[in-house]
Amino acid sequence: MSELNGSAPASAPRDILTIDEAAELLGVSVKTFNKVLHTQNIPARKIGREWKFSRAALIEWVGAGRSQDFYSPDEDSDEDRTVRPEAPRGEKARRTAGWKIEY
């Protein structure tokens, strides 16, 4: 409904997002978003105990990324395309759905 007939306008998307809203915007779980938040350079501010995110900055951050930044040169070669077992828990890094997670 419109303002012309006395009803409230539809709510516009918020410019500042919580971690739940930011994860939803990117289409990932909060758990995955939190891992990326702590391992990548996501534009954000921590205010008190809560993280805040700019909708526009998150969209720009995603758009500025390049898939090749997440793969090492040996993964790009067509040679030796063997399936490697997942690294043991004590390893320094692993990959999760295309995101490089550092421990």
Rosetta constraint file for C-alpha pairs under 8 A:
AtomPair CA 1 CA 5 HARMONIC 7.41 0.50
AtomPair CA 1 CA 7 HARMONIC 6.20 0.50
AtomPair CA 1 CA 8 HARMONIC 7.54 0.50
AtomPair CA 1 CA 9 HARMONIC 7.08 0.50
AtomPair CA 1 CA 10 HARMONIC 7.74 0.50
AtomPair CA 2 CA 6 HARMONIC 7.14 0.50
AtomPair CA 2 CA 7 HARMONIC 5.92 0.50
AtomPair CA 2 CA 8 HARMONIC 6.83 0.50
AtomPair CA 2 CA 9 HARMONIC 5.79 0.50
AtomPair CA 2 CA 10 HARMONIC 7.92 0.50
AtomPair CA 3 CA 7 HARMONIC 5.21 0.50
AtomPair CA 3 CA 8 HARMONIC 5.81 0.50
AtomPair CA 3 CA 9 HARMONIC 5.79 0.50
AtomPair CA 14 CA 55 HARMONIC 7.50 0.50
AtomPair CA 15 CA 54 HARMONIC 5.79 0.50
AtomPair CA 15 CA 55 HARMONIC 5.27 0.50
AtomPair CA 15 CA 56 HARMONIC 7.20 0.50
AtomPair CA 16 CA 52 HARMONIC 6.45 0.50
AtomPair CA 16 CA 53 HARMONIC 5.52 0.50
AtomPair CA 16 CA 54 HARMONIC 4.80 0.50
AtomPair CA 16 CA 55 HARMONIC 6.10 0.50
AtomPair CA 17 CA 21 HARMONIC 5.48 0.50
AtomPair CA 17 CA 22 HARMONIC 5.76 0.50
AtomPair CA 17 CA 52 HARMONIC 5.66 0.50
AtomPair CA 17 CA 53 HARMONIC 4.98 0.50
AtomPair CA 17 CA 54 HARMONIC 6.21 0.50
AtomPair CA 17 CA 55 HARMONIC 6.54 0.50
AtomPair CA 18 CA 22 HARMONIC 6.06 0.50
AtomPair CA 18 CA 50 HARMONIC 7.64 0.50
AtomPair CA 18 CA 51 HARMONIC 6.38 0.50
AtomPair CA 18 CA 52 HARMONIC 5.26 0.50
AtomPair CA 18 CA 53 HARMONIC 6.45 0.50
AtomPair CA 19 CA 23 HARMONIC 6.08 0.50
AtomPair CA 19 CA 30 HARMONIC 7.04 0.50
AtomPair CA 19 CA 33 HARMONIC 7.92 0.50
AtomPair CA 19 CA 34 HARMONIC 7.92 0.50
AtomPair CA 19 CA 51 HARMONIC 6.21 0.50
AtomPair CA 19 CA 52 HARMONIC 6.74 0.50
AtomPair CA 19 CA 53 HARMONIC 7.36 0.50
AtomPair CA 20 CA 24 HARMONIC 6.24 0.50
AtomPair CA 20 CA 30 HARMONIC 6.02 0.50
AtomPair CA 21 CA 25 HARMONIC 6.09 0.50
AtomPair CA 22 CA 26 HARMONIC 6.38 0.50
AtomPair CA 22 CA 53 HARMONIC 6.75 0.50
AtomPair CA 22 CA 55 HARMONIC 7.41 0.50
AtomPair CA 22 CA 58 HARMONIC 7.86 0.50
AtomPair CA 23 CA 27 HARMONIC 6.01 0.50
AtomPair CA 23 CA 28 HARMONIC 5.32 0.50
AtomPair CA 23 CA 29 HARMONIC 5.97 0.50
AtomPair CA 23 CA 30 HARMONIC 5.43 0.50
AtomPair CA 23 CA 33 HARMONIC 5.63 0.50
AtomPair CA 24 CA 28 HARMONIC 6.15 0.50
AtomPair CA 24 CA 29 HARMONIC 7.21 0.50
AtomPair CA 24 CA 30 HARMONIC 7.87 0.50
AtomPair CA 28 CA 32 HARMONIC 6.32 0.50
AtomPair CA 28 CA 33 HARMONIC 6.35 0.50
AtomPair CA 29 CA 33 HARMONIC 6.14 0.50
AtomPair CA 30 CA 34 HARMONIC 5.92 0.50
AtomPair CA 31 CA 35 HARMONIC 6.39 0.50
AtomPair CA 32 CA 36 HARMONIC 6.34 0.50
AtomPair CA 33 CA 37 HARMONIC 5.97 0.50
AtomPair CA 34 CA 38 HARMONIC 6.38 0.50
AtomPair CA 35 CA 39 HARMONIC 6.35 0.50
AtomPair CA 35 CA 101 HARMONIC 7.05 0.50
AtomPair CA 36 CA 40 HARMONIC 5.45 0.50
AtomPair CA 36 CA 42 HARMONIC 7.80 0.50
AtomPair CA 36 CA 99 HARMONIC 7.39 0.50
AtomPair CA 36 CA 101 HARMONIC 7.11 0.50
AtomPair CA 37 CA 41 HARMONIC 7.10 0.50
AtomPair CA 37 CA 42 HARMONIC 5.91 0.50
AtomPair CA 39 CA 101 HARMONIC 6.29 0.50
AtomPair CA 39 CA 102 HARMONIC 6.07 0.50
AtomPair CA 42 CA 58 HARMONIC 7.28 0.50
AtomPair CA 42 CA 61 HARMONIC 7.02 0.50
AtomPair CA 43 CA 53 HARMONIC 6.83 0.50
AtomPair CA 43 CA 54 HARMONIC 7.57 0.50
AtomPair CA 43 CA 57 HARMONIC 6.35 0.50
AtomPair CA 43 CA 58 HARMONIC 6.60 0.50
AtomPair CA 43 CA 61 HARMONIC 7.34 0.50
AtomPair CA 44 CA 51 HARMONIC 6.73 0.50
AtomPair CA 44 CA 52 HARMONIC 5.81 0.50
AtomPair CA 44 CA 53 HARMONIC 4.90 0.50
AtomPair CA 44 CA 54 HARMONIC 7.13 0.50
AtomPair CA 45 CA 51 HARMONIC 5.69 0.50
AtomPair CA 45 CA 52 HARMONIC 5.35 0.50
AtomPair CA 45 CA 53 HARMONIC 6.68 0.50
AtomPair CA 46 CA 50 HARMONIC 5.57 0.50
AtomPair CA 46 CA 51 HARMONIC 4.31 0.50
AtomPair CA 46 CA 52 HARMONIC 6.15 0.50
AtomPair CA 47 CA 51 HARMONIC 6.12 0.50
AtomPair CA 47 CA 52 HARMONIC 7.03 0.50
AtomPair CA 53 CA 57 HARMONIC 7.53 0.50
AtomPair CA 53 CA 58 HARMONIC 7.12 0.50
AtomPair CA 54 CA 58 HARMONIC 6.17 0.50
AtomPair CA 55 CA 59 HARMONIC 6.32 0.50
AtomPair CA 56 CA 60 HARMONIC 6.13 0.50
AtomPair CA 57 CA 61 HARMONIC 5.96 0.50
AtomPair CA 58 CA 62 HARMONIC 6.23 0.50
AtomPair CA 59 CA 63 HARMONIC 6.17 0.50
AtomPair CA 60 CA 64 HARMONIC 6.03 0.50
AtomPair CA 61 CA 65 HARMONIC 6.49 0.50
AtomPair CA 65 CA 69 HARMONIC 7.54 0.50
AtomPair CA 66 CA 70 HARMONIC 7.75 0.50
AtomPair CA 67 CA 71 HARMONIC 7.34 0.50
AtomPair CA 68 CA 72 HARMONIC 7.84 0.50
AtomPair CA 70 CA 98 HARMONIC 6.99 0.50
AtomPair CA 70 CA 99 HARMONIC 6.79 0.50
AtomPair CA 70 CA 100 HARMONIC 6.41 0.50
AtomPair CA 71 CA 75 HARMONIC 6.19 0.50
AtomPair CA 71 CA 76 HARMONIC 7.09 0.50
AtomPair CA 72 CA 76 HARMONIC 6.92 0.50
AtomPair CA 73 CA 77 HARMONIC 6.89 0.50
AtomPair CA 75 CA 81 HARMONIC 7.92 0.50
AtomPair CA 77 CA 81 HARMONIC 7.94 0.50
AtomPair CA 86 CA 94 HARMONIC 7.77 0.50
AtomPair CA 87 CA 91 HARMONIC 6.22 0.50
AtomPair CA 87 CA 94 HARMONIC 6.82 0.50
AtomPair CA 91 CA 103 HARMONIC 7.95 0.50
AtomPair CA 92 CA 102 HARMONIC 6.14 0.50
AtomPair CA 92 CA 103 HARMONIC 5.45 0.50
AtomPair CA 93 CA 100 HARMONIC 7.02 0.50
AtomPair CA 93 CA 101 HARMONIC 5.66 0.50
AtomPair CA 93 CA 102 HARMONIC 4.55 0.50
AtomPair CA 93 CA 103 HARMONIC 5.90 0.50
AtomPair CA 94 CA 100 HARMONIC 6.04 0.50
AtomPair CA 94 CA 101 HARMONIC 5.49 0.50
AtomPair CA 94 CA 102 HARMONIC 6.82 0.50
AtomPair CA 95 CA 99 HARMONIC 5.61 0.50
AtomPair CA 95 CA 100 HARMONIC 4.57 0.50
AtomPair CA 95 CA 101 HARMONIC 5.80 0.50
AtomPair CA 96 CA 100 HARMONIC 6.43 0.50
AtomPair CA 96 CA 101 HARMONIC 6.90 0.50
